[in-house]
């Protein structure tokens, strides 16, 4: 969807906000009308999902990892998050969370480097780079995550070129991945190794999810937390949900 340029939408938004309910029949008709409009005007675009929003005449369109909002004639498009100010709910985040969870499931836990406690109460997925300072700070708290029964799954996003990629692949290909990563995160040397590995898949996944920096933490509900969060604060937040 990034190839689109948003049209002027001020008048369109004003008209939309005059009503916040649509009948199920009209919603269904609008979804189908938009599907047909997109097929006619933008045949290269293949929506993953089109659904009605709480705003009459505005439809949520998911294409890959992109979420936008469109009128049913595919003339107007809004990029950005949709908020319900009454409930203080980010409507867009729910769609994005679903996309993230589906992408992680597609990659599969077998293609992640996992630290698993004896008893798993919660799971977080962390997009990491071996050398970034805040990634190392988060990694130093792995023992605390284990004590608190939180499984940590790593997806790698080597950001510093060829040397970073080689180091990351070497960690993945090590006989003991956890020992190699612990050593690398502490600034130690890792024996250079190569093997079949999913690191390019990791990079593609991170980019697909719009991760711009590391660490990035994805919670069990698909929520994305950009940046480092102290372990105690993060676990308390997870268990409030």
N, C-alpha and C positions, 0 to 999 in steps of 0.2 A: 504493500500500500504506500510505501514511501515515495513512489514515483508520482503520486498525485500532488497537485498544488491546490490547497484549500481555496474555495470560492468565497467571495464576500458573504458573510452570514449574519450580519447584525440584525437586519430586518427579519430574517428567517427565525433567528433565536427569539426575537421579541414576540413573533406570532406563536411560536411553539409554547412559550411560557404562559400563554393565556389559558392553557388547559393541561391538566395532569392526569387525565384518565381516558382510556380508549376501550371500547368494547372488545371482547375476545374476537368477535367476528371481524371488526375493522382491523385489528392488529394482524390477524391471519391474512387478510386481504392485502394489507400493506406490505407484509413480509414477502408475499408472492409477487406483488407489483415491483418491489425493489429488486428482487431476484431477476425478474424478466428485464427490468431497466438496465441492470448491470450487464446481463448477457448481451443486450443489444448495443449499449454504448461503450462498454469496456470488456469485451469478450476475453481478454487475456487474464482478467481478474477472476479467480475461482474462490469464492467465499467458503470458509470452513463452516461458518454459522451466521445466520441473520436472525435477529430477534427484536421484538418490540421493547421499548424502554418505557418508564413511567411517564414520559413526555409524549403526548399525542403527536403523531406525525414524524417522530424521530426514531430511527432504528439503529441498533448496534450491529456493526459488521465486523466479523473477525476473519482476517486472512493471514494464515500462518501465525506469527506472534504479534501482529498488529491489530489494534482495536480502534475503530473510528465510528463516527455517527453520521448517518445520511438521511436525507429525505427520500420518500418512496419512489420519486422519479429519478433518483441518482444524480440530481442536479447540484444539490448542496451537500457539502461534507464539512464536518467539524473534527479536528484533531485535538486531542486533549482529554482530560478526565471529566467525567460527568458526576457531579455531587448532588446528593439529596440534602439540602441545607436543613430541612426539618429534622431528619434523623441523624444528620452529620455522618452520612454513609457515602463512601466513595464507590459508586456503582461500577465504575470502570475497573477498579481493582479486583472485583470479584471475577470478572472475565479474564483478566490478566493472570490471576492466581490459578485458574483452571488451566490456562495455556502452559504455565510454568510446570505444574504437576504432571501434565501429559508429556511434556518434553523430558522431564526427569525420568518418568516411567519408561519412555521410549529408549533412553540411554541405558537404563537398568543399573541396579546396584552392583552387579558383577563388574561393571565398567567404571566403578568409583573406588577410591582408596578409603577404606572404612575403618574407623575406630569404634568398636562395639563393647559396651559394658556387659556385665553378666546378666543384668536385668535391664531391658530397654523400656523406658517410660515415654521418651520423646525422641524424635529424629530431626536433625537439622542437616541441610546440605550447604556446604560452604564452597564458593568459587574462590580459589586461592592462587597466589603466585608464591613461589618458594622464597624469594628474596624481599618481598615488600614488608616493611617494618611492622605494620599493623596486622598483617597475616601471621607474622612470627609471634606477635604478642598474643593473638588468638590461639595459635598452636601451643604456646606455653601453658595454656589453661586446659589442655586436653585431659590431664589427670583429674581436674575438677569436674569436667564434663562426665568423665567415667564415674566418679563418686556420686554424681547427681543423676546417674542412669540416663544420660543423654547420648545417643549414638551420633557420631559426627561423620558425615560422608563428604569426601573431598572431590571436587571437580577442578581441574587445573586450567589456569589461564596464564600461561607464560607470556609476559608482556615485554620482555627485554631482549628480544631477538634470538639469534641462533644459539648462543651459549646458554640462555635460559631454557630454551626448548631441549637442548641436549641434556641438561641437568635434570629436567623434569622427566624426560624419557628414561634416564638412568635410574631415577628413583622408582619409576613404575616397573622397570625390568629387573630390579634388585631381587635377590633371593628372599630378603626380608624387607618388604616395602615400608612397613612402619618404622623399622630401625633406620633405614636409609633416609626417610623423610625427616625423622627426628634429628638426625645428624645434619642434613642439609639445612633445616630450619634454624639450627644452632650455628650455622656458618661453617660447618665442616665440609670436607671433600667427600664426594660420592664417586665410587668407581664407575667409570663410563661404560655403559652397556646399551645394547639395542635389542629390541624384540618387537613382535606385533603388539601394538599399544593403541589405546583410544584417545590419545592426547589431542589429535586433530579434531576428533568428535567433541571433546571437551571445549575446545576453542569455538567451534561452530555453535555449540549449545549456548555458551556464554554470550556470543554475539546475537544469537537468535532471541535471547531473553533480554537483550538491551543492557547487559552488564557493562559498565564503563570503567569500573575500577575494582580493585580487590582490597580487602575481602568483601564479598557479598553473601549474605546469609538468607537462605530460603527455608521458611518454616514449613511445618507439616500441612498447613492450610494453603500453602502456595504464596504466602506473603513474602515479599522481598525486602530485606533490610540492607541498604547500602552502607558499607563501612563496618568498622569494629564496634562490637557491643560487649561490655564486660560480662563474664560468664554468669555471675550472680544476678545481674539485671536481666539478662536474656532469659534465663531459666524462670525467673519470677514472672516475666512477661508471658512466656509460653504457657505457664500453668494457671494464668488468670483467664486465658481464652476458653 
